[in-house]
């Protein structure tokens, strides 16, 4: 049986130098693999089966054609085999809806992370201003009016307003 041409096989080991450890075998370079010749994973097959199911649900395939393509998808060896099964199908509305929902969820997560980062900046500024207020009060020998309340209060009010009434443009 001949080995597959894309698989790297070790060459015969080189003779060992006198008194030294044996030399490692040199690897035989594999032939370049084209994109269509890449083996399909279970995830690739699952994605093709899902696309075929959506095409059936949307009326792009009848049940007989779906059955034929499903059998070929489950037996597919390469990505090119899978691509051939779904190349003539229209874009799925369900896939488009899933992608739009994923974008909305990612945007909401990014907005929440940004909001918490703003509060972290607020807390850092609060610590710095409080230290400045404390040092100046101690150097004067009496507790002065806590002036950081004004910039921190305005900043906190803006952050809360952004959380309670978000703008549509953001």
N, C-alpha and C positions, 0 to 999 in steps of 0.2 A: 504494500500500500504506500502510495506517495504522500508526503506531507503536504498540507495546504500551502500554496505559494506565499500567503500573507503572514505566515507564522515564522518568527525568527527561531532558527535552530542553532544550537551550538556547533561550532566546527570541531574538527579533531583537535585534541589538546596538542600544544606545541611541546617539543621535547624539553625536559627539565634541564636547567643549567647544572653543571657539575657541582654537586655538594649543596645545592639550594633546594627550596621547596618546588614542587611541580608548578609549571606555568598554568594559568587559567586559560580555558578555551576562548578563542575570539568569537564574538557573535557575528553571525551572517546577517547583514542588514535585510530587513523585509522590504518587499516592493511597496511603493506608496499606495495607500488605500484611498480610493475615491469615495466621495460622500455617500453615494448610493450603495456602495459595497459594505458599509458599516453594518454590523449585525444589529438587529432590532432587539431591544430589551422588552421585558414584560410591560414596563410603563409605556413604551412606544406602541405595543400591541393594544394595550388598554385604551390609549388615546384614540387609535384608529377605530376600535370597537365603539367607543363613545361617539365619535363623529358619524359612524354608520348608523348608530341608533338614533341620533338626532336627525339625520337625513331621512330615516324611515318615519319618524314622528312628524316631520315637516312635510312629508309627501314627496320628497325627492327620489325615494326608492320604493319599489313595491316589495312585498314580503319575499317573493322568490329571489329577486336580485339581492335583497338584504341577506338572505340565507347563504347565497353563494359567496358573497363578499365577506361575510362573517367567518365562514369556514376558511377562506383564503387568508384572512387577517390573523386568525389564530394559529395558522400554520406558517406564517411569514417568517423568513429567516433574516432578511435585510430590510433596512429602512426604505430602500427603493421599492421593494415588494409592497410595503404599506402605503407609500406615496402613490403608487399606481392605483390603489383601491379607492383613494379619496380625492384624486386630482380633479375629477370631473364633477364633484359635488359642489353645490353653491355654499357660500359662507353661512354658517349656522346662526340663527337668531339667538339660540340658547347660549352658544359660545360667546357671542357678542355681549349678551346680557351678563354673563359671568365675568367677562373682562371688565365691563363697566362697573359692576359691583365691586370687583377687586380694586379698581382704581379709586372708587369712592372710599372704600375701607382704608386703603393705604393713605389717602389724603387726610382722612379723619385721624388716623394714628399719628401722622406727621404733625398735624395741627395740635394735637394733645401734647405731644412731645415738645413742640415749640413753646406751648403755654407753660409747661412745667419748667422748661429752661429759662423762660422769662422770670418765673418766681425765684429760681436759683440766683439769677442776676440781682433781683430785688433784695434777696437775703444777703448776698455779698455786699451790696451797697449799704444795706442797713447796718451790717457789722462794721464797715469802714466808718460810716458817719457816726455811729455810736461811740466808737473808739476815739474819734476826733473830738466829739462832744465831751467824753469822759476826761480825756487828757487836758483839754482847755479848762474844764471845770475844776479839775484837781490843781492845775497850775495857778488858777486864780484863788484857790482856797475856799470856794463855795460852789454848790451845785447851781449851775446856770439853767435857764429855760431849755428844755429839750427841743431844740430847733429841728433835728432830723425828722420830726413828726410831719412837717409840711411837705418836703419832697417825697418822703416815703408814702405819705397818705395819698398824695396826688397820683403817684405811680401805681399804688395798689388799687385805687379807684379805677384807673384806666384798665388795668389788667382784669379786674372784675367786670367792668363794662364790656370788654372784648369777649369775656366768657359768657356773659348773660345775653348779649345782643351782638352776635357775630355778623359781620358784613357778608354779603353774597359774593363780593369781588375777591375775597381772601380765600 
